[in-house]
């Protein structure tokens, strides 16, 4: 083990995380700069850095495909229309408005990255809320709490779920059967807490909602064809991997993207250049840079050394490991982005399981395509739930939270750290408790 290289890799990763947490640097700049430091310090060669990025190509392809797919249909005004219908359906009831936000955000975030969904929906909330005399800040906070939680409904709903699922070769269908109920319970916790968290809005009756000029759908024929494309993508997400010619979710997302581009170009509702220009390249570069940073920790042996420490603390007690992991990962995810955390934790958990002789050496390799022993999977599930729900704890816990805070500021509001904490921490604590109970009952046969 090259200790100097290990110290550089570990130190660079810590500095990048601190820079992100302190918000002194944009998270993409911090991660990108850290990756370049590793290359110029000769911890990694450029070829090795690209290799580590290529090992996670499915994550990049999935989110690029989904971003293009959704952006291509933005000219139809479908998302603005849905936001308007949310207010209309509420019929002047604050209670129904809150439930409407949950009902509209949940299915969208089950299949789209939560930050992307919030980028599309959040800017529509302040003007509608101001027209009916409602404080829009709590509504934005509710939207991100739901968006982060709904990511647990499917394998592709959140970067954390997909990265962990890919790490253990979990199919979309297997996720639906084994873990989607946990996502349903996370949403149910929010619904149960609505009258406690938002008592003023819950009891409110507002006037003038029926006189609002609500957004209308543009290009209905294009939207109809686009809905067919989206339906095809969703069906292939579920059954694609079980076909005689298996299709991975990432390939499905890319197919949906190119069909959406073809439709937008042919119908002339937008240009290919405009659509691709609006892709969230910042997030994709952040992903790639994080894969390089974690790759350096693997190459220099830092991950292996941490896995031995984990083995020393937990031994072979998988039950204790699940409890400890979910709580610690949730707390960490409430203050640092969950993407680098899960990218680092997947190889760490594999090395830990190897150290306590619960998996074979071949299973540690990213190229392993077989199944992991069922007894060890709850550890990965606990990490997945902790990382996803931990984002609800603070305003910096997830990218969707930061997007909503920016939207609020643009419209004259403010989502402060303290204000978000008052909503987020009770939700996170309740969701972690319910999720732990779910995992215990589902995978350890207790209760």
N, C-alpha and C positions, 0 to 999 in steps of 0.2 A: 504493500500500500504506500503510495506516494503522499506523505503527510502534508507536504507543502501545497500540493495540488488540492488535497482534501480541504485544507484550511481556506484556500482561495475560493473554492466552490461553495463551501458552507458559509463563509463570510459574505460572499457576493449575494447569496440567496437571502441571508438575514437582512443585509443592507437594502436590498430591493423591497423586501416585505415592510421594513420600517419606513422607507420612502413612500410606499403606497399608503400605509396606515396614516402617516403624518400629513398626507396630501400635499407634500412639498413638490412632488413631481406627478405629472399625469401617469396613471398606472401603466399605460402602454410604453411611454418613454422610459420609465423606471425598469420595466422588464426587458425591453429591447436593449437598453444601455448595459444592463447586467449581462445579457447574452453576449454582447460584443466584448465586454471586459474579459469574459472567459475565453473567447477566441484569441484575443490579442495577448492574453497571459499564457497562452499555449496549454490551458487546461483541456481544451477541446480544439480539434481542427475544424475548419469550416465544413469539411465533408462529414465529420462526426456529428456536428450540430444539425446539418440537414438530415442525416440519418435518424436522429432522435425525433425530428419533426415528422419525418415520413412514417415512423412507427405509430404516430397518432393521426395519420391522414384521415381516418374515418370521422374523427371529431370535427376536423376542419371542413371536410366535404359536407357533412351533415348540416352544419350551421351556415355555411356559404349557400348551400342549396335552398335552405328554408328562408334565408334573408332575401334571396333573389325572388323566390316564389311569392312571398308576401308583398314585397315592394312592387312587383309587376302589376298587382291588382289595386294599388293605392289610388290610381285615378278614378276607379269606380266609386269611391267614397263609401265603401262598405263599412269601414270601421267608424267613420263619422256617423253613418246611419244607425249603426248598432248603439252608439253612445246616446244618440237622440231618442231611440226607442226605449232605452233604459229609463230616461226621465219620463217619457210618455206613459209607460206601463206602470210607473209608480203611482199615478193617479193622485198626486199631491200628498202622498204619505211618505214621511221620512223613513219609516220602517221598510216600506217596499223599495225605496231608492237604494238603501243599503243592501238589501237582499238582491236587488237588480244588478248592482255592481259585482257581487259575488257570482251571480248566475251568468253574466256575460263574460267576465274575465276568466272564469274557471275552464270552460271548454277550449277557449283559444289558447290559454297557457298550457293546456295538457299536450299540445302538439307543436307549439312554437316556443322558442327561447323567451323566457320571461322578460328580459330587458327589451327585446324587440317588440313584444306586445305592449309594454308600457310606453315605449317610444311612440307607438301608433295611437294608443288610447288616451294616455295621460293629458296631452295638450287639448283634448276635446272637453275635459271635465271642468276646468275653471270657468270658461265663458257660460256653459250651461248652468253650473251651480250659481254663478253670480246673477243670472237672469231670474232664478227662483229664490234668491235670498238665502243661500246655504253657504257656509264656510267650506271652501273646496279643499283645504289642507287635509282634514280628516278623511275626505273621500279619496284623495290621492294615496294617503297612507294605507287605507283599506285595500285599495287596488293592488299595491305592491305586496302587502301581506298575503293576499289571495294568489297573486301571480307566482310568488316564491313557493307557496304551498302546493299549488296545482301542478308544479313541475314534477311532483311525486306520482302523479296519476299514470304517467307513461314513461317508457324508457327514454324518449326523446324530449321530454318536457323541460328538462333542466340540464345544463352542461355537466353538473355533478352526477346525475343519474346515468347519463350516457357514458361518461368517462369510466365510472365504476362498472357499469354493465358491460362495457367493451372489455374491461380488464379481466372479467371473469367469464367472458364468452356467453353472456346472457342474451337470449333472443327477446324480441319485442313481445311475442306471445307468452313466453315464460314470465316476463315481468308482469304482464296483465294478470296472470293467474296467481302469482305469488305475492306481489307487493302493491298492486294498485289500490287494494283496500286500505292500505296505510295512507295513501294520498287522499282517499275519500274521508278518512277519519280526521286528517289534518284540516281539511276544509270544514268538516262538521264542527270542529273546535272553534273555528273563527265564527261560524254562524251562531253557535251557542253563546259566544262572548259579545256579540253585536250590541245587545241592550246594555251591557256593562261598560263596554269601551266607548260607545257613542250614544250616551243616554239622551243628550239634547236633540240630536238629529233623529234618533229612534222615535221620539215622541212628537216630532215636528209635523205640522200640517202647513204646506206652502201653497200660495196662490199663484195664478198666472201661468201654470205649466201648460194649460191647454191653448194658450195664445202664443207659445213659443214657435219660432220659425225653425223647424227641425231640418237637418240635412237630408237630402234625397239621394238616391242611388243614381249614379251616372253609368252609361254604357251597360244597360241591363243584359243585353245579349252576350256581351263579352264576359260579364260576371257569371252568366249561366254556364258558358263553356268552361270558364275558370273554376267554377264549383265542381264540375266534372273532373277536372285535373286534380283538384285538392282531394276529392273523394277517392280517386284512384291512388293517390299517394298514401292516404290513410289506410286503405285496404291493403296495399303492398307492404306498409309498415307492419301490419298484423300477420299477413300470410306469406310475405315474400321469402322469408328464410326457410319456410317449409315446402316451397315449390320444388319440383324435380330439378329445376335450374335455380338454386337459391339466389335471392337478391338481397343484399345487405341494406339496412336503412339509409346509409350514406349514399349509396347508388340510387336509391329511390328518390331521395331529396334532390340529387343532381338531375335526375330525369324530370322531376316536377319543375325544376328551375328552367331547364332548356325549353320545355313545352310552354311555360308561362312567358318566356322571352319571345318565343315564336308567335304566341297569341297576341302579345302586346305590340309586336312589330307589324304583324299582318293587319291587325285592327286599327293601327295607328293611334292608339290611346296614349302611347309613350314611346320614346326611343330607347334602344338598347343602351346607348351611352348614358342616358339619364338614369336608367335603372341601376346599371353597374356602378355609376358614380355615387349613388346613395347607399350602397352596401356598407355595412359597418366594418370597414377595413381595420379600424383601430382595435376592435375586439379580436379579429382574426390574427393580427400581428401580435397582440398580447398573448393569445393562445400559443402561437409558435414560439415566442420568446420564453414562455414558462416551460414548454416542453424541453427546450435547450437547457434551462437552468436545472431542471430535475434530472435531465440526462447526465449533467456534470456530477450531480450527487451520486448517481448510480455508478458512473465510471470510476470515480475516485474512492468508492467504498464507504461513503458517509451513510448511505441508506443501509448497508449491511451492518455497520456498527450500531446504528440506532435500532435495528431489528433485534440485535442481541440484547440490548438494554430492555426492549419490550418483552423479550422472552424471559429475561430474569425477573421482571416485575409480575408478569401475568402467568408465566408457565403455560400449562395446557388448559387453563380454565377459560373455555370459550364463552361461557355465560358471563363471567366477570368481565372478560374482554369486551363483550357487547355493551354492557352497562357503562364501563369506563370510556370506551371509544365514543359512544353516542354523546355523552355529556361533554367530554373534553373537545371533541370535534365541533359540537354545536357552539360552545363558548368561543373557540378559536374562530369559527366562521362568522361570529357576530362582530368581529373586529378586523378580520382580514378577508379578502375575497376567497370564496370557496373553491374556485377553479385551481389555483396553485396548490391549495391544501389537499384536494383529492388527487391531483396529479402526483403529488409527493407521497401520499398515503397508500396508494394502490401497490407500488413496488415495495414499500416498507412492510405492508401487511403480508405480502407474498414471502418476503425474506424472513419475517418473523415465523410464519407457518413452516417454512423450510427448516428454520433453526430448531423448532420443537418437533420436527419429524412428522408433521401432519400432511405434508404434500411432497411430491417428488420434485427433484431438481429441475426437470423439464418444464414444470408448471410455472416456474419463475420467469421463463423467457416470454417476451412479448409475442413471439411466433407461435406459442402454444395455442392450439385450437380445440382442445378437448374439454371435458367437463371437470370441474373442481369437486372434491369430496363434499357432499351435502352438509356434513358436520361443520365445515369451516365457513360456509357461505353467510351465516348470520353476522359474522364480523364485518363483512363487506356491506351488508344491508344496514347495519348500525351506523357505519361510517357515512353511507349514502344519505340516510335520514338526518343524521346530525348535521352534515354539511349543507343540505338543502334547507332545512328548517332553521338552522342557526343564522341564516341570512335575514331572518325576521327580527333579530334581536336589536340591531342598531341601524342607524341610517347609512353606515358605511359597510354593512354586512353583505350586501348584494348589489350588483350593478343596476338592477331595476330600482332599488331605493335611491341611488344617486341620480338616476335619470329623472325620477319623480321630484326630487329636491330641486333639480335644475328647472323643471317645468314650473314648479311653484314659485320660484324666484322670478322667472320671466313674467309671471302674472301678478306680481306684487305680494306674494305670500312667502312664507318661510317655513321649511321643515327643519327645525333645529335638532341637534343631537338629543337634547333633553326631551323635547316634545315627542320625537319618534320613539324614544326609549319608553315613555309612558304607555304607548300602545304595543310596541314590539316585544318587550321583555315578558309581559304577562302571556301574550300569545305564544311566544317561543317556549316558555316554561311549560305551559299546558300541553302544547303539541309534543314536546319531547317526552313528557310523562305518558301521554296516550300512546305515542309511537313505541316507547319501551315496552309497555304492556302488550301492544299488538305483536311485537317481535317475540316476546316471551311466550305468549299463548300460541302463536303460529309455529314457532320453530323449536321450542323447548318443552311444549306439552304441559305447561303449568297453567293453573287457573281454571 
